[in-house]
Amino acid sequence: MVYKYQNAYAPEYNWLQIEIQLRTELEHLWATAVETMWIILQVSLKSWEWSKERLDFFSLVSSLFAIKEWCILLPQHQWKDVRDLRDSLIKLEKKLDAYHKMDTYNKIINFIDTKLSKKKKLYEHYLLILNIKEHTIKVKWFKKWELEEATANYLEEEKKFKDENVWQVVLVAWESLIALKHAYPNYFWNTKNFLSHLKTILSNQQF
């Protein structure tokens, strides 16, 4: 729902638009999971920058979540059998290793929040080199005015590690993480619970 703001005590804000999103619990879990992938992969689902397989994965999760909440499925899934949707999701999950990666990403963001936040007064940019299989992380620190150097290091490291199933190189700005936390105050809890619901579907406990 979109409203226009009007207040005689703050006329400078008059006619600015305010968007209010109404979500079910699972819709919110889905949305925050998408934000998790964006912060790590640095590509946006909303702008269709993801691969078709990732888009299909989250589309299938969306429809299966809709079934759990007795809501309307996506148009492309409305005439398909629930078991077919689940089987398609399982195949994509295995190919993408989605559950394992997202669990790793969740731990990484918590690592940034709990460990790297102690250095926020000294550094603004963090270059993270992740080994997804071994659950290890290497961190390079950069000050606010060293963004150009941080970007150059990011590009250099990204060339070394082209296998996304094993390595992931991420450049994170502290300010962007703070903005994300303000937008999603229970962000980390949501990511954990998204994975819990996903695991239920993948293990055939729901369907």
ABEGO torsion letter per residue (X at the ends): XBBBBBBAABAAABGBBBBBBBBBAAAAAAAAAAAAAAAAAGBBAAAGABBAAAAAAAAAAAAAAAAAAGBBBBAAAAABBAAAAAAAAAAAAAAAGAAAAAAAAAAAAAAAAAAAAAAAAABABBBBBBBAAAGBBBBBBBBAAAAAAAAAAAAAAAAABABAAABBBBBBBAAAAAAAAAABAAAAAAAAAAAAAAAAAAAGAAX
